[in-house]
Amino acid sequence: MRATFDIPDDLIQDVVEITGARTKKDALRIALEEYVRSKRIEALLALPGTIDIEDVSGEMERLELEEMRGEDLSSTQGQERPHRKVRVAEHRRRYR
């Protein structure tokens, strides 16, 4: 999109120097992308406490170790073992 803006020269020069861009156009694009990115991060950081996240990393590690050792998982003993990706997907589904 083409646009014309009246931006102070010293501000443009600062943006060019800070971004290390070769052109004013690139410097403005980088600055705008970074601004949008930082605002999105701020919005995400404002979310803690609004959703519950259960840490299942320990259980996932146990499953992966059992897989590496060739051990049967308690839920599949006596049955043909499903493919690892299927087992991990089923496990993740349980903890959602």
N, C-alpha and C positions, 0 to 999 in steps of 0.2 A: 504494500500500500504506500503510495506516495503521499507525503504531507509536508507542509511548510510550518515551521515553528520558530518563534523568536526566543532563543535561549542565550543567556549571557555567555560571551566568549570565554571568560575565565572558568565558568562551570564546565563548558564543553572541553576546554583544555585539561581540567582536572580529571574528567571522565576518561579522556584519551590516555593520560598518563597512568591513571590507576588501573585501567583495563589492559594497557599495553597494546591496544588495537592500532592498526596501521592507518585506519581512516576514521573520520568522525561518525560515519554511518555505522561501521562495525562497533565502535565504542558505545554508541547509543543503544544498539541492539543488545550488546552484552549487558549493559547497565540495566536495561528494562527486563531482560531475562532473569538477571540476578535479583532484581526487586520482586518480581512475581514469585520466584523460588523462595525468597526469604519470607514473604507474606504467607505462602502455603505452609512453610515450616512452622511459622508462628501459630497458624490455625491448628496444625496437628499437635503442637505442644500444649495448646489450650485444652486438649481432649482428656488428658490423664484424669482418671477418676470417673469418667463417664462410661467406660466400658470395662468389663471384666475379662482379663486374659489369664488363662491357666497355663502355668509353665509345665510342659510335659517333656522337657528336654531329657530329664533323667530316665523316664520310661522309654523314650525313643532310643537313648543310648543303650539301655539294657536290651532292647529288641535287636539293635544292630549288633551288639556283642554276641547275643545268642545266635544270630544268623552267621556271623563270622566263625563261631565255634562249631556250627552245625547242630546246635541243640534244638530240640523241638520246643515250640512255644506251647504253653499250657493250654491255650485255646485250640490247638491243632493236633494234640497228641492222639495217636491212633488213626489219624487221617492222613491222606496225601497232603503234603504241604503246598499251599498256594505260592505262586511267584512272590518274591520279596516285595515288589512294588505294590502288589495287591494287599499284602499283609500290612504294610506301612500305611497305605491309604485307608484300610479298614480301621486301623488303630487311631489314625488322626480323626476319622469320622466320629469315633466314640468319644473323643475329648473335645468336640466342638461345643 
